Amino acid sequence: MSNTKKVNIFPRTFWIANTLELFERWAYYGMFTVLSVYLTDPVSSGGLGFTQSQRGLMQGIATALLYLLPILGGAIADRYGYKKVLLSAFLTLASGYFAMGYFSTYATVFASFLLVAIGGALFKPIIVATVSKTTNEKNDTIGFGIFYMIVNIGGFIGPWAASRLREIDWVYVFIMCTIVILFNILLLWFYKEPKKEDESDESLADSLKRIIRNTIIVLKDGKFVLFLLIMLGMWTMYMQLFFTVPVYITQWVDTSGLYNALPSVLQSAFGSVKDGVGIIPPELMINIPALTIIAFQLIMSNMLKVVKPILSMIFGILGIALGFSFMSFSMAGITIVMGTIILAFGEMASSPRIQEYIGRIAPKDKVALYMGYSFLPVAGGNLIGGLLSGNLYASLSDKYIFLRDYLNVRDIKFSPEINNDNGLLFKAAMENMEMTKEQLNTLLFAQYNPGTIWYVFAAIGAVTSILLFIYNKRAV
């Protein structure tokens, strides 16, 4: 069968669902990949000036809810209908994105981000269910392959568009996200509700009771629960790609060499000029793993098909840890590039095998049920990862905390107005010490070694791999 014929076997609702997914991922990753920088950049630079600990708390709680609540969102959708709940999801998402761009206090931005998390939790299970209901055993492999490709396309376009818009003003990033989600409301006109396989009139309360009963069943399986607990370590480490790496690149990494190495066409497409120096924005640097996965996932999957899932996960997690370790070596942009590429190959070896492994260890009559709870370590990893990111970065890597310590030791003082803004303080220190930005960065990097944070997160990954190895030996 030709590729054209394969594509034509899907109903219209399948394509509408995938288009909704594309725009939702466009909006989410457009916001999420720049969020760490937006929250913590100095007010004088256009950011909100929150502390790293405040950032970590906000990101950890909101993203954990984003992965925990879909199980309730699915129950609500089954009760009230996919189309109605999708409309509610898009209105909630649009409100949240719009508010994030216009509020500036910690409480209001936090509340706005929670709205985005709730909207995303309503959206996620409906789209996956729609793709599932509009495919069958003959075409579900290519159907979900198309879905995965669409996710990555949206995940690439969003950060690229955000990197262009934030050069004008941060608020335009959130306006973009709002408009993209509102466009999904128009697409709902063409969305046809999939037929329900089960026509029972189960109430929402009964659905929630069923979810609780299923949860109890799953949590009674000690082997499965232990596996989920161990996998918390992987997701705690992995989420630093979004939580911590963007801030680290912004504060410490010199990407001018990468920018200068690009042809002029690519410089215009993927670079920007800041203070007269060409750079690669952090949101595009952390998109390197997505591009690597798109290019090599099929090759990696074919190479690893003879390797047991648990062994693939063990070495894959070690690969992610190695990637993070690599980022600590220097301030050069190439270390981030190499680190993220290594990380991507580790992700390709581990992440896709998790579902396969769960399918093998779950009771044959409960595979679908167990699969539904594979999100628990992702939610937990987001929560723990967010909290660790904020607190560890403040202790081990925050340039502005280091600068204040350096100035205090040398009894260099500035006015309260300058002290209260990190950006103004750094510029004043440059002038006082007669240094360029690069020289002051290098001095602080050499004295305080901010790359230590990557060894901590890599250690979490290494311990996770060791625990998985022991778990596998005991489980055999």
N, C-alpha and C positions, 0 to 999 in steps of 0.2 A: 504494500500500500504506500502510495506517495505521501510526502509530508503534507501536501495540500489537502489530500483526502482525509488524512488523520486529523488535521485541524478542523475540517468541515463537519466532523462527526459530533461536535459539541453544540448544545443548544445555545440560544442567544443569552440566556441567564448566566451561563458559565462565563461568557466573555464580559458581561456587565459586571459580574462579581469580581473578576480579575482586574477590570478597569477601576472599580471602587478600591480594590486593594492597592493598586499602583498609586492612586492619588493619596490614599491614607498613609502609605509608607513614605511618599514624597513629603507630606506635611510633617509626619512624626520625626523622620530622620533629619529633615531640614532644621527642625527645632532642636532635637536631642544632641546632634553632633556638635552644635555650637553652644549648648546650654551651660556647660561647665565654665567656659570662658566668659560668657555673658554675665553669669551670676557673680563671678569673682574679679573680673577686670575692674580697675579703678574707675570711679565715677568720672574723673577727668578724661578718661579714654572712652567713655560711652557705656561702660558696664554698670552693674548695680553695686559693686563694692562689698558684697557679702564675704564673710570669712569662709575658709575652706571647710571648717566644721559645719557651718550652716548649710553650705552647698551639699555636703555629703549626707546630712540628715534629710534634706528635701528630696534629693535624688533617690536615696535608698528607700524611703517610705513610699514615694509615689510610684516608682517602677516596680516595687514589690506588689503593690495593689494592682498594678496593671496586669501582672501574671497570676495573681490569686483570684481576682474577681470574675474572670471569664466563665468559671464554672457556674456562678450565679447568673451571669449574663446569658448563658446558654439556656438555663431554666426559664428565665424571663422571656426569651425569644420564642421558646417552644410554647409558652402559654399565651402570649399576646400577638404572635406573628412576627416573622422576620422583617417585613417591610416597615412596620410601625416602630420596631425597636431600632432598626437602622436609622430611621429619621431622627429618633431620640438621640442616638449615638452621635450623629453628625451635628445636630444642634448643640449638644454638650461639648463636643470637640471644638467646634467653631467658637463657642463662647469662651472656652478655656484658652485657646490660642490667642484670641483677640485680647483677652484680659491680661495675659502674660506680657504682651507688648506694651501695655499702657499703665500697668501698676508698677510700683517701684519699691514698696515696703516689703519686708520679708514675709509677713503674714499673708498679704494679699497675693504675692507671687506664688507662694506655697499653695494657697487655696486654688489658684488658677491652674497650677500644674496638677493638682488632684482632680480637677474637672477633666483635664485631658486624659488622665489615667482612667477615670470612670468611663468616659466616652470610648476610649480604646478597648476597655474590658467588655463593653456591650458589643462592639464591632467585631472583635476577633473571632469568637465562636461561630457567629452567623456566617461569615465569609468562608471559613473552613468547612462548615456544614453544607453550604451551598455548593461549593466545589465538589464535595463528596457526593451530594445528591444528584448532581448533573453529570457525573461520570459513572462508569460501570467497570466490571472486572476486565473488560477488553481494552478500555482506554484510560483507566485511572492512573497508570504509570506516567503516560505522557501528559495527562491532565494535571497532575500534581507537579510534574516537571515544569510545565508552563507556569503554574502558580508560583513555584519557587523562583523561576526566572523573573517573573513580574515583580516579586518582592525585592529582588536585587536591583532591578532597573529603577524602581521607585526609591530604593535606598541609596542609589548613586545620584540620581537627579536632584533629590532634596538637598543634600549637603553642598553640591555644586552651586545650586541656585542661592542657597543661604550665604555662601561665601561671597557671591557677587553683591547681594543686597545689603549685607552688613557693612560693606565698605561705604555705602551711602548713609545708612542709619540703621541701628539695631531694630527699630520698630518695624521696618519693612520686612524683616524675616517673619515676624508674627502675622503681619498683614498677608504675606504670601501664603502661610499655612492656613489662615482663615479662608482666603479665597479658594484655595485648592479643595478644602473640605466642603465649602458651599457649592462648589461645582458638582460634588458627589450627590448633593441633594437633587440637583437637576437630573442626574443619571438615574435616580431612583424611579423616575417616571417610566423607564424602560425595564425596570427590574420586576420579574415575575416570581411570585412566591412559589418555591418548590413544594411539591406535594408531600404531605406528611406520611411517613410510613406507618406511624401509629396514630390512629384517629381517636384515641381515648381522650376523654375530657378531664385529664389530670389537673387539679388545681395547682397554683403556684406553691401553696403550702405543702401539698403532697409531693411536689417535685423537690422541694427543699429537704423534706424528710427522707426522700429516696437518696438524695445526695449525701446526707449525713450517714444513712445506713451503709452506702457504698464506701464512704470514707472509713468507717469503722472496719469494714471487711478488709480493705487494703492495709490499714494500719496494724491489723492483727498478723500480717505476714512479716515476721521479723527480718527475714533475709532481704525482702524488698525494701523495707524501711531503712535497714542498714546501708543498702546501696544508695538510696536517696540522700541519706545523711552524708555519706562520703562525697557524693557529687556536689554537695554544697561548696566544697573547696574549689572545684573546677570553675563554677560560675562566679564565685567570689573573686577569683583571680581574673577570669576572662573579662568581666564587666569593667575592669580598669581601663580597657581600651577606650571606653566611652566616658567613664567618670574622671580618670586621672591623666591619661595621655594628652588630651587637648590642653589642659592647664600647664602640664610639664613642657610641652612644645612651646606654648606661648611665652612662658617665663624663661626658659633656659636654652632652647634649641635654635641654632643658627641654620635656617633653611635657605639662605642666600646662595650658597654654593649649588644647591639643587636647582634653584630658579635660574641661575646663570648658565647651567648645563643644558637647559631646555631650549629647543628652537623657539624663535620669536612667536610663532603661532601658538605653541603650547604655553608659553609664558603668559600670553593674553588670555588663554582659556582657563588655565589652572593656577596662575600666580596672581599676586597683587603687589603694589608698591606702597610701602609704609615708611614714612620719614626718609624718603629718597632711596630706600633699599628694597630690592625685589625679594619677596618671600613666597613660600607655599603655605597657605592657611592650614591650621591644624585639622580642620574638618575634612580637608582633602587628603591629608597625610593618613588619617585613620580610615580612609576609604580604600587604602591599598589592599587590606585583606579581602575586601569584597571583590575587587577586580581579580585578585589572585585566585580566589575560589571559583569565580566564573570561568577562568581560563583552565584550571587544573582539576576541578572536582571530579569530573568523569574519569580522568586518567588515574587519579588517586583511588577512586572507588574500585576501579578495575584491578589495580595493583594489590589492593588490600582485601579483595574478596575471599582469598584463601586464608587470611589471618583471622583468628578468633576475635569477635567483637571486644571482649574484655582486654585482650592484649593490645589491640589497636587503640583503645581508649587510654590505656596506661602510657603507651609511648606518645600518643597524641597530646596528652596533658603535659607530659615532660617537654614536648616540643613547644607548647604555648609558654611554659615556664622559661625555656631557653630564650624564646623571643623577647620576653619581658627583661630577662637578664641582659640581653644584648643592648638594650636601650640605655643602660647605665654607663656605658664605656666612655662616651664623650659628648660634647655639645654639638657635634656635627650632625646635620640632617640625615646623612647616609646611615647613621646608626639606627635612627627611627625607621627608615625604609627597610633596612635589613631585618630589624627586629620584628616589624609587622609582617614581613613576608614569611619569616620562620614561624611566627605565631599562626599565620594563615594555614600553613601546611599541618601544624599541630591540630588546628581546629578541624580541618578536613579529615584527619585520621580519627578524631574522637567524637565530635558532635553528631555526625550522621549515624554512628554506630550505637548511640545510646538507645534509640527507639528499637533498633534491631535486637539489642541485648535484652531489653525489657520484654520484647515479644517472645524471647526464648525462655526466660525464667518465670514468666507469668503462667498460672494455670490455663490450660487450653480454652476453657470456657469463660475466662475472665481477661483475655488479652486486651480487648478494647477498654475495659474498665481500668486496667493497670496503666495503659497508655495515657489515659486521661489525667493521671496523677504524676506524670513525668515532669509537669510544670512546677511541682513543689520545690525542688532544689534550685530552679531558675529564680523563683520568687525569693526564696531564702538567700540565694547568692546575691541578688540585687540589693536586698536589705542590708546584709552584712557587708557586702562590697562597698555600698554607699557610705555606711558609717565608718568603715576602715579607711576608705579613700580620703574623706574629709579630715579625720583625726590624724592619720599617719602623715598626710601631706603637710598639715600644719606643723607637725613635729619634725619631719625629716626633709622637707623639700621646698617649703614656701619661701620664695626669694625675698619677699618684703619683710617677713619675720627675721630672716637672716640679715637683711640690710639694717633693720632697726637695732639688732644686736651688735652689729659691726660698728654702727655709729655711736651707740651708747658706750661701748668699751673705749672708744676714742674721744668721748665727751664732745661729739659734734651735735649741735642742737639747731632746730629750726622752729619757726613759728607754729602755733597750733593749727592754723589753716593748712600749712604744708604737711604737718604730721598726720592729719586726718585723712589724707588722700594718698594712696600708695604711688600713684603715677606722678604727682607733684613732688613727693618725697624722693623718688628715684632721680628725677631730673635735677632737683636741688643738690642731691649727693654727687651727681656727675659734675655739676658745676663747681661745687666746693672742693672736690678731689681732683678736678681737672682731668677727668677721664671720659672716654666715649662710652656709649651704652655697651658695646662689645667688651671693652676693657673691664668695666665694673662687673658685668655678668661673669666674665672669666675669673676675676678675683674671688667673687662670692662662691662660684662653682668649685674652685680649687680649695677654698678654705672650709666649706661646709658639706661638700660631697652630696648634693641632693639626689644623685642617682641611687643612693642606698635603698630608697623606697622600692625599687624594682627587685632587689634581692629578697625583700620581705614577701612580696607577692609571688615571686618565683618559688620561694620556700613553701608557701601554701600549696602551690601546684605540685611540688616535689613530694610533700607529705601526702597529698591526695593520691598520687600515683602509687606510693608505697602502701597506703591503706587499701587501695584497690587490689594490689598484688597479694597482700595478706588475705583479703576478703575472698579472692578467687581461689587461693590455696585451701582456705577453710571450707569454702562452699563445695569444692569438688568431692 
